[in-house]
Amino acid sequence: MLLRVGLRKKETGIHGIVVPLALIPDGQALKELDRGTYEEAEAALIARHFKPGLTVIELGASLGIISAVIGKTKPARLVCIEAIPEFAGVVRAMLARNCPQVAHEVVVCAIATTDGEISFAPAGDDTFTGRVVDSPTARGTIQVPARRLSSLLTQLKVNGPFHLVCDIEGMEVPMFLEDAGALAGCASLILEGHPTEYQGRKFSPDDVFELCQSLGFQLIERRRNAAYLARMATG
């Protein structure tokens, strides 16, 4: 029975967040909200490990529900990166509804290995996630601004330690391989690992987490294909 809450109410709740149903354009997301399973692993890791006062960069904000979960932890600064312009508006609305007091910025761009513009298309059958594609003529493809993470951090004047929440449908692999220096100031990250292929090599979620650990992070907790990793102490 598709979204029984949606048939009776204008809003629903998940992970302590109020979700105005008019903001949710996708049937699959509605089903997951109805079941209470939408990004449940990420939400649980954020609630468990993020403390007030952090600087948090979210890559792949999508519908803004996880953005609001982060906002509820009272970060000192929250920057949400979302490639799809329409969803950036949804993210702003979700934050305004749930945590208007939190200092936040929403930046429209995709994470890539070079700065410029790239082709971006829905990931799979749903429309609330997307990924970088090679062909600009693929169904549903749009052109969006693209930035390296390192370029974004410079643009945003992120100084000092930051914490990353990353759900970018496989682009975490090229980011780790081609822009690893951007993570020098990253104190911890919550990462959803996606099966992907890059430069002829296939990566499973296990491979993604191992790659992240090779960059100086320790896997502290894993819930299915999401994990919390913290920078290992040195010296």
C-alpha positions as MATLAB code, in Angstrom:
seq = 'MLLRVGLRKKETGIHGIVVPLALIPDGQALKELDRGTYEEAEAALIARHFKPGLTVIELGASLGIISAVIGKTKPARLVCIEAIPEFAGVVRAMLARNCPQVAHEVVVCAIATTDGEISFAPAGDDTFTGRVVDSPTARGTIQVPARRLSSLLTQLKVNGPFHLVCDIEGMEVPMFLEDAGALAGCASLILEGHPTEYQGRKFSPDDVFELCQSLGFQLIERRRNAAYLARMATG';
ca = [
       0.000    0.000    0.000;
       1.879    3.030   -1.286;
       2.450    5.697    1.300;
      -0.543    5.315    3.538;
       0.713    8.367    5.471;
       0.667   10.359    2.246;
      -3.002    9.628    1.745;
      -3.900   11.134    5.111;
      -1.329   13.785    5.934;
       0.654   16.535    4.275;
       3.728   15.689    6.337;
       5.354   12.582    7.710;
       8.276   11.944   10.006;
      11.458    9.897    9.720;
      14.714    9.908   11.716;
      13.309   12.758   13.828;
      12.759   14.898   10.715;
       9.487   16.402    9.512;
       9.094   15.729    5.779;
       6.569   17.799    3.806;
       5.303   15.239    1.326;
       4.791   17.846   -1.397;
       8.594   18.109   -1.591;
       9.066   14.420   -2.451;
       8.745   13.877   -6.222;
       9.720   10.236   -6.436;
       7.615    7.115   -5.839;
      10.532    5.008   -4.623;
      11.476    7.624   -2.036;
       7.854    7.732   -0.888;
       7.851    3.947   -0.427;
      11.047    4.103    1.642;
       9.632    6.906    3.757;
       6.494    4.874    4.356;
       8.555    1.870    5.465;
      10.890    4.039    7.556;
      13.917    2.733    5.657;
      15.001    5.848    3.739;
      18.775    6.213    4.317;
      18.366    4.619    7.738;
      22.004    3.508    8.025;
      23.383    6.976    7.266;
      20.915    8.617    9.649;
      21.845    6.242   12.473;
      25.576    6.833   11.976;
      25.132   10.607   11.970;
      23.055   10.541   15.151;
      25.599    8.277   16.856;
      28.865    9.968   15.870;
      28.323   13.649   15.029;
      28.524   16.091   17.945;
      27.413   19.755   18.062;
      29.744   22.427   16.707;
      31.216   20.597   13.713;
      31.812   21.875   10.191;
      30.031   19.357    7.968;
      30.214   19.043    4.182;
      27.518   16.848    2.650;
      28.162   15.518   -0.850;
      24.989   14.357   -2.603;
      22.253   16.035   -0.550;
      19.422   14.664   -2.729;
      16.074   15.378   -1.014;
      17.593   17.083    2.024;
      16.398   14.528    4.565;
      19.919   13.550    5.592;
      20.821   17.261    5.432;
      18.179   17.880    8.083;
      19.409   14.925   10.146;
      22.842   16.569   10.124;
      21.226   19.902   10.973;
      19.626   18.363   14.059;
      23.132   17.651   15.425;
      23.665   21.458   15.580;
      26.743   21.871   13.371;
      28.546   25.194   13.460;
      28.459   25.166    9.652;
      26.701   22.907    7.168;
      27.412   22.917    3.427;
      25.184   20.736    1.245;
      26.333   19.875   -2.285;
      23.679   18.726   -4.746;
      24.054   18.382   -8.514;
      20.378   18.565   -9.525;
      19.124   22.177   -9.338;
      15.524   21.222   -8.494;
      16.697   19.129   -5.552;
      18.833   21.978   -4.239;
      15.573   23.869   -3.685;
      14.126   20.857   -1.865;
      17.210   20.736    0.382;
      16.766   24.406    1.302;
      13.080   23.847    2.090;
      13.817   20.755    4.196;
      16.419   22.624    6.242;
      14.111   25.621    6.669;
      11.358   23.326    7.975;
      13.529   21.372   10.407;
      16.526   23.423   11.507;
      16.257   27.060   10.356;
      18.674   28.192   13.058;
      21.577   26.199   11.578;
      24.022   28.158    9.421;
      23.926   26.400    6.066;
      24.757   26.775    2.392;
      23.441   24.761   -0.555;
      25.748   24.592   -3.568;
      24.555   23.286   -6.932;
      27.300   21.182   -8.502;
      28.500   17.622   -8.974;
      31.719   16.231   -7.537;
      34.114   15.373  -10.351;
      37.800   14.937  -11.102;
      38.013   18.238  -13.021;
      36.311   21.616  -12.707;
      33.875   22.632  -15.417;
      30.627   21.023  -16.549;
      29.583   17.385  -16.795;
      26.660   15.229  -17.912;
      24.462   13.992  -15.088;
      21.554   11.526  -15.262;
      19.200    9.622  -12.921;
      20.818    6.604  -11.275;
      18.772    3.508  -12.114;
      14.993    3.616  -12.122;
      14.528    6.229   -9.405;
      14.685    9.955   -9.935;
      15.909   11.127   -6.529;
      19.518   10.096   -7.117;
      21.806   10.746  -10.047;
      25.275   10.016  -11.314;
      27.867   11.262  -13.758;
      27.479    9.697  -17.219;
      29.760    9.605  -20.237;
      27.113   10.363  -22.848;
      25.350   13.751  -22.882;
      22.555   12.159  -24.947;
      21.533    9.518  -22.364;
      17.901    9.609  -21.254;
      17.222   12.284  -18.660;
      20.727   13.749  -18.913;
      21.348   17.343  -17.882;
      24.495   19.448  -17.857;
      25.546   20.585  -14.392;
      28.488   22.495  -12.909;
      31.301   20.234  -11.726;
      33.968   20.818   -9.097;
      36.792   18.891   -7.546;
      36.333   18.595   -3.814;
      39.598   20.473   -3.330;
      38.311   23.343   -5.479;
      35.068   23.466   -3.522;
      36.844   23.623   -0.183;
      38.913   26.555   -1.447;
      35.843   28.287   -2.866;
      33.937   27.837    0.385;
      36.895   28.932    2.512;
      36.712   25.815    4.648;
      39.456   26.281    7.210;
      40.284   23.783    9.902;
      38.930   20.272   10.357;
      35.741   19.287    8.575;
      33.530   16.214    8.579;
      32.213   14.673    5.383;
      28.944   12.918    4.589;
      29.293   11.312    1.187;
      26.615    9.613   -0.930;
      27.574   10.310   -4.542;
      26.706    7.095   -6.365;
      30.194    5.804   -7.108;
      32.019    9.113   -7.634;
      33.660    8.573   -4.260;
      36.174    6.278   -5.986;
      37.579    8.804   -8.497;
      37.483   11.447   -5.764;
      39.612    9.258   -3.493;
      42.005    8.327   -6.306;
      42.328   11.679   -8.104;
      41.734   14.259   -5.354;
      42.950   12.557   -2.188;
      44.685   15.722   -1.015;
      41.286   17.309   -0.468;
      40.798   14.944    2.471;
      43.832   16.221    4.380;
      41.601   18.321    6.635;
      38.841   15.711    6.924;
      38.549   14.498   10.510;
      35.876   11.895    9.816;
      33.406   10.826    7.183;
      30.176    8.951    6.867;
      30.336    7.178    3.554;
      27.844    5.151    1.566;
      29.821    2.795   -0.649;
      28.402    2.036   -4.102;
      29.424   -0.659   -6.595;
      31.149    1.159   -9.419;
      33.761    0.873  -12.140;
      36.595    3.314  -12.705;
      39.417    3.111  -15.244;
      38.563   -0.495  -16.031;
      38.506   -1.689  -12.435;
      35.364   -2.737  -10.597;
      34.899   -1.634   -6.996;
      32.530   -3.209   -4.488;
      31.453   -1.350   -1.330;
      34.114   -3.369    0.532;
      36.717   -2.085   -1.929;
      35.490    1.487   -1.434;
      35.931    1.254    2.328;
      39.376   -0.297    1.939;
      40.371    2.516   -0.403;
      39.234    5.073    2.140;
      41.207    3.316    4.874;
      44.317    3.450    2.684;
      44.029    7.257    2.842;
      44.525    7.311    6.606;
      41.049    6.593    7.972;
      39.959    3.889   10.391;
      36.633    2.144    9.959;
      34.828    2.620   13.274;
      31.340    1.353   12.501;
      29.654   -0.141    9.466;
      25.955   -0.593    8.812;
      25.399   -2.509    5.576;
      26.919   -0.312    2.821;
      27.347    2.785    4.978;
      30.199    3.365    7.398;
      31.682    5.880    9.791;
      35.429    6.330    9.386;
      37.687    8.584   11.445;
      41.136    9.986   10.748;
      43.777    7.822   12.410;
      45.943    9.549   14.980;
      49.562   10.110   13.970;
      52.716   10.369   15.992;
];
